[in-house]
Amino acid sequence: MNDGVPPLKLRQVLAEVFGIAPESLRQDSAINEVRGWDSVSHVEAIVALEATFRVTIPGSKIAALNTVALIQKELERLGVVCS
């Protein structure tokens, strides 16, 4: 993780789903604190991330992925290189 700034591709995917600028997302950005990130868009973001990075995020983990940092950590656990 780089000074609180998530990798560009991760920011781009999330920003597109939430309808915000990618540069507004930081590692500590969290659901219900980011405009456009609610329970519905959270599921949409997971689907978009799975399609973009070609991974399957276990359903049991989805609700707990409530910050950008936790999403990045899970993607890395699944073998996605987030740099």
N, CA and C atoms as a LAMMPS dump frame, in Angstrom:
ITEM: TIMESTEP
0
ITEM: NUMBER OF ATOMS
249
ITEM: BOX BOUNDS ff ff ff
-5.0000000000000000e+02 5.0000000000000000e+02
-5.0000000000000000e+02 5.0000000000000000e+02
-5.0000000000000000e+02 5.0000000000000000e+02
ITEM: ATOMS id mol type element x y z
1 1 1 N 0.842 -1.166 0
2 1 2 C 0 0 0
3 1 3 C 0.889 1.231 0
4 2 1 N 0.453 2.22 -0.742
5 2 2 C 1.327 3.344 -1.024
6 2 3 C 0.765 4.646 -0.476
7 3 1 N 1.213 5.042 0.705
8 3 2 C 0.848 6.333 1.294
9 3 3 C -0.656 6.608 1.269
10 4 1 N -1.458 5.605 1.482
11 4 2 C -2.891 5.808 1.538
12 4 3 C -3.582 5.882 0.197
13 5 1 N -2.831 5.719 -0.899
14 5 2 C -3.418 5.796 -2.233
15 5 3 C -3.505 4.383 -2.82
16 6 1 N -4.717 3.906 -3.062
17 6 2 C -4.875 2.574 -3.647
18 6 3 C -4.368 2.54 -5.096
19 7 1 N -4.097 1.343 -5.609
20 7 2 C -3.666 1.217 -7.005
21 7 3 C -4.698 1.818 -7.97
22 8 1 N -4.218 2.369 -9.058
23 8 2 C -5.07 3.074 -10.01
24 8 3 C -6.219 2.209 -10.521
25 9 1 N -5.949 0.997 -10.951
26 9 2 C -7.007 0.157 -11.534
27 9 3 C -8.107 -0.108 -10.512
28 10 1 N -7.75 -0.363 -9.275
29 10 2 C -8.737 -0.584 -8.224
30 10 3 C -9.577 0.682 -8.037
31 11 1 N -8.932 1.831 -7.986
32 11 2 C -9.654 3.104 -7.842
33 11 3 C -10.587 3.339 -9.019
34 12 1 N -10.117 3.024 -10.221
35 12 2 C -10.935 3.254 -11.416
36 12 3 C -12.205 2.407 -11.397
37 13 1 N -12.073 1.137 -11.049
38 13 2 C -13.237 0.247 -11.016
39 13 3 C -14.24 0.729 -9.971
40 14 1 N -13.758 0.986 -8.771
41 14 2 C -14.655 1.433 -7.702
42 14 3 C -15.281 2.781 -8.033
43 15 1 N -14.495 3.707 -8.535
44 15 2 C -15.001 5.037 -8.856
45 15 3 C -16.086 4.987 -9.923
46 16 1 N -15.91 4.119 -10.908
47 16 2 C -16.917 3.998 -11.959
48 16 3 C -18.246 3.515 -11.374
49 17 1 N -18.187 2.533 -10.499
50 17 2 C -19.405 2.006 -9.874
51 17 3 C -20.064 3.064 -8.985
52 18 1 N -19.259 3.786 -8.212
53 18 2 C -19.805 4.749 -7.262
54 18 3 C -20.125 6.106 -7.887
55 19 1 N -19.652 6.325 -9.124
56 19 2 C -19.926 7.588 -9.799
57 19 3 C -19.142 8.757 -9.228
58 20 1 N -17.884 8.496 -8.872
59 20 2 C -17.027 9.535 -8.29
60 20 3 C -15.69 9.565 -9.027
61 21 1 N -14.864 10.525 -8.693
62 21 2 C -13.527 10.626 -9.283
63 21 3 C -12.593 9.612 -8.615
64 22 1 N -11.791 8.883 -9.407
65 22 2 C -10.875 7.89 -8.831
66 22 3 C -9.934 8.479 -7.792
67 23 1 N -9.486 9.717 -8.005
68 23 2 C -8.526 10.305 -7.074
69 23 3 C -9.132 10.626 -5.703
70 24 1 N -10.444 10.517 -5.584
71 24 2 C -11.073 10.776 -4.288
72 24 3 C -11.019 9.562 -3.357
73 25 1 N -10.621 8.405 -3.886
74 25 2 C -10.557 7.192 -3.062
75 25 3 C -9.185 7.012 -2.434
76 26 1 N -9.202 6.656 -1.155
77 26 2 C -7.976 6.395 -0.393
78 26 3 C -8.113 5.027 0.265
79 27 1 N -7.055 4.538 0.86
80 27 2 C -7.095 3.233 1.531
81 27 3 C -8.168 3.186 2.611
82 28 1 N -8.337 4.283 3.331
83 28 2 C -9.293 4.283 4.44
84 28 3 C -10.706 4.681 4.019
85 29 1 N -10.944 4.873 2.711
86 29 2 C -12.296 5.157 2.24
87 29 3 C -13.187 3.969 2.573
88 30 1 N -14.381 4.266 3.115
89 30 2 C -15.248 3.201 3.615
90 30 3 C -16.691 3.363 3.135
91 31 1 N -17.389 2.23 3.134
92 31 2 C -18.807 2.229 2.78
93 31 3 C -19.535 3.21 3.703
94 32 1 N -20.521 3.868 3.162
95 32 2 C -21.327 4.871 3.862
96 32 3 C -20.563 6.163 4.158
97 33 1 N -19.263 6.234 3.835
98 33 2 C -18.502 7.475 3.957
99 33 3 C -18.185 8.048 2.58
100 34 1 N -18.29 7.217 1.567
101 34 2 C -18.009 7.626 0.193
102 34 3 C -19.341 7.84 -0.51
103 35 1 N -19.508 8.998 -1.117
104 35 2 C -20.737 9.274 -1.873
105 35 3 C -20.926 8.178 -2.925
106 36 1 N -22.094 7.581 -2.936
107 36 2 C -22.395 6.549 -3.914
108 36 3 C -22.07 5.134 -3.482
109 37 1 N -21.426 4.968 -2.325
110 37 2 C -21.079 3.614 -1.858
111 37 3 C -22.063 3.226 -0.764
112 38 1 N -23.054 2.434 -1.165
113 38 2 C -24.044 1.924 -0.231
114 38 3 C -24.134 0.414 -0.417
115 39 1 N -25.105 -0.217 0.195
116 39 2 C -25.169 -1.683 0.145
117 39 3 C -25.394 -2.205 -1.273
118 40 1 N -26.172 -1.501 -2.058
119 40 2 C -26.427 -1.948 -3.434
120 40 3 C -25.184 -1.768 -4.302
121 41 1 N -24.572 -0.585 -4.241
122 41 2 C -23.38 -0.351 -5.061
123 41 3 C -22.199 -1.191 -4.57
124 42 1 N -22.232 -1.602 -3.306
125 42 2 C -21.184 -2.486 -2.787
126 42 3 C -21.202 -3.808 -3.557
127 43 1 N -22.386 -4.369 -3.736
128 43 2 C -22.52 -5.62 -4.489
129 43 3 C -22.126 -5.395 -5.946
130 44 1 N -22.539 -4.269 -6.517
131 44 2 C -22.157 -3.944 -7.891
132 44 3 C -20.64 -3.823 -8.019
133 45 1 N -19.994 -3.236 -7.017
134 45 2 C -18.541 -3.095 -7.038
135 45 3 C -17.856 -4.447 -6.975
136 46 1 N -18.359 -5.337 -6.14
137 46 2 C -17.771 -6.685 -6.047
138 46 3 C -17.878 -7.396 -7.39
139 47 1 N -19.04 -7.312 -8.03
140 47 2 C -19.233 -7.941 -9.346
141 47 3 C -18.265 -7.339 -10.368
142 48 1 N -18.114 -6.022 -10.353
143 48 2 C -17.196 -5.355 -11.287
144 48 3 C -15.749 -5.758 -11.02
145 49 1 N -15.375 -5.842 -9.757
146 49 2 C -14.007 -6.261 -9.412
147 49 3 C -13.748 -7.699 -9.844
148 50 1 N -14.723 -8.569 -9.622
149 50 2 C -14.563 -9.97 -10.031
150 50 3 C -14.384 -10.072 -11.545
151 51 1 N -15.158 -9.305 -12.298
152 51 2 C -15.043 -9.332 -13.756
153 51 3 C -13.722 -8.728 -14.228
154 52 1 N -13.33 -7.63 -13.635
155 52 2 C -12.106 -6.937 -14.047
156 52 3 C -10.864 -7.766 -13.75
157 53 1 N -10.8 -8.317 -12.547
158 53 2 C -9.596 -9.026 -12.115
159 53 3 C -9.701 -10.545 -12.277
160 54 1 N -10.85 -11.001 -12.786
161 54 2 C -11.074 -12.433 -13.06
162 54 3 C -10.827 -13.302 -11.834
163 55 1 N -11.507 -12.931 -10.759
164 55 2 C -11.443 -13.676 -9.501
165 55 3 C -12.866 -13.88 -8.996
166 56 1 N -12.997 -14.744 -8.012
167 56 2 C -14.264 -14.922 -7.318
168 56 3 C -14.031 -14.621 -5.853
169 57 1 N -14.716 -13.618 -5.375
170 57 2 C -14.608 -13.25 -3.967
171 57 3 C -15.634 -14.072 -3.206
172 58 1 N -15.201 -14.832 -2.205
173 58 2 C -16.138 -15.672 -1.457
174 58 3 C -17.283 -14.846 -0.861
175 59 1 N -18.498 -15.358 -1.009
176 59 2 C -19.666 -14.664 -0.496
177 59 3 C -19.576 -14.364 0.985
178 60 1 N -18.905 -15.225 1.712
179 60 2 C -18.78 -15.043 3.16
180 60 3 C -17.904 -13.839 3.522
181 61 1 N -17.151 -13.324 2.562
182 61 2 C -16.24 -12.203 2.836
183 61 3 C -16.77 -10.864 2.354
184 62 1 N -17.761 -10.876 1.492
185 62 2 C -18.194 -9.658 0.815
186 62 3 C -18.608 -8.556 1.793
187 63 1 N -19.418 -8.867 2.781
188 63 2 C -19.903 -7.836 3.709
189 63 3 C -18.773 -7.2 4.506
190 64 1 N -17.735 -7.973 4.793
191 64 2 C -16.618 -7.467 5.605
192 64 3 C -15.666 -6.577 4.807
193 65 1 N -15.779 -6.556 3.511
194 65 2 C -14.88 -5.756 2.668
195 65 3 C -15.415 -4.326 2.597
196 66 1 N -15.363 -3.632 3.725
197 66 2 C -16.021 -2.338 3.832
198 66 3 C -15.087 -1.132 3.761
199 67 1 N -13.831 -1.363 3.402
200 67 2 C -12.911 -0.26 3.1
201 67 3 C -12.134 -0.634 1.839
202 68 1 N -11.574 0.364 1.21
203 68 2 C -10.756 0.109 0.024
204 68 3 C -9.558 -0.768 0.396
205 69 1 N -8.968 -0.524 1.547
206 69 2 C -7.808 -1.319 1.984
207 69 3 C -8.173 -2.79 2.139
208 70 1 N -9.341 -3.081 2.711
209 70 2 C -9.754 -4.478 2.882
210 70 3 C -10.054 -5.133 1.541
211 71 1 N -10.617 -4.374 0.619
212 71 2 C -10.856 -4.909 -0.728
213 71 3 C -9.528 -5.235 -1.393
214 72 1 N -8.575 -4.316 -1.316
215 72 2 C -7.266 -4.552 -1.911
216 72 3 C -6.598 -5.776 -1.286
217 73 1 N -6.662 -5.894 0.014
218 73 2 C -6.051 -7.032 0.707
219 73 3 C -6.673 -8.35 0.234
220 74 1 N -7.988 -8.382 0.066
221 74 2 C -8.653 -9.598 -0.399
222 74 3 C -8.255 -9.911 -1.839
223 75 1 N -8.186 -8.904 -2.692
224 75 2 C -7.752 -9.147 -4.068
225 75 3 C -6.332 -9.711 -4.097
226 76 1 N -5.459 -9.168 -3.273
227 76 2 C -4.09 -9.672 -3.212
228 76 3 C -4.065 -11.116 -2.695
229 77 1 N -4.933 -11.431 -1.724
230 77 2 C -5.017 -12.807 -1.217
231 77 3 C -5.442 -13.766 -2.331
232 78 1 N -6.228 -13.258 -3.266
233 78 2 C -6.704 -14.063 -4.389
234 78 3 C -5.718 -14.103 -5.554
235 79 1 N -4.563 -13.468 -5.363
236 79 2 C -3.513 -13.523 -6.375
237 79 3 C -3.459 -12.342 -7.326
238 80 1 N -4.287 -11.345 -7.089
239 80 2 C -4.255 -10.15 -7.931
240 80 3 C -3.092 -9.283 -7.483
241 81 1 N -2.274 -8.873 -8.43
242 81 2 C -1.154 -7.99 -8.121
243 81 3 C -1.675 -6.556 -8.133
244 82 1 N -1.774 -5.973 -6.965
245 82 2 C -2.224 -4.585 -6.836
246 82 3 C -1.007 -3.727 -6.586
247 83 1 N -0.578 -3.029 -7.624
248 83 2 C 0.609 -2.174 -7.46
249 83 3 C 0.345 -0.809 -8.032
